[in-house]
Amino acid sequence: MEHITLFTKISPEEQELMRVCFCARETTYQNNETIMEYSSVMKKIGLMMEGQALLYCCDADGNEYIIDELKKDSVFGEPFLLSGDSQHYYVRAQKMARVMFIDYEHVIKRCEKACWHHSQMVSNLLQMTALHAGQQTNRIYMLSRSTTQKKLLAYLNCIAAEKHKKDITISMSYTTLAQYLGVDRSAMMRELKSLEDQKILHREGRIIHLLTE
């Protein structure tokens, strides 16, 4: 599938016009800085221009869970998540991140000029939403696996399929990956060692070489 971003098929000149039309604004965040806290209304859409971030959920008991990993060109915000009243969602920078925000109402309301790039951006956004839904389905599949090893392999195979290659680099720390998969870090590291012993993979730091078909 073609890699879709918010600006696919929109020229640089049209992008600049769009930034003005949509009152877009950019902000840079440092590692561990909170980028956005979700509200109960659809206020804004965030686009990762550079860097990485994580979407967290905090439940009524104060337990924190990683919901999604956000990379360059990822979109996030209230329109992409149906949050419950008892849960708090927020995005936190995993390292330095540059983010562009667009007010949601500027997306759903056609401007007076009926700009072509507005329609194209909405089309891109719908395609990105569909892709995001597919990624969340993959995440549910990973979490539904019965063992730590199966969850780990599901994650690695998903990344390999996405990158179309057997050599992959894990973009997050192993501690964060254990949180992402909902498993104990020590148990996960033991399973990685076991998978190496079985010659299913070879590991060099966070670079994983999958050895099986």
Secondary structure by P-SEA (a helix, b strand, c coil): cccccccccccaaaaaaaaaaabbbbbbbccccccccccccccbbbbbcccbbbbbbbcccbbbbbcccccccccccccccccccccccccccccbbbbbbbcccccccccccccaaaaaaaaaaaaaaaaaaaaaaaaaaaaacccaaaaaaaaaaaaaaaaccccccccccaaaaaaaacccaaaaaaaaaaaaaaccccccccbbbbccc
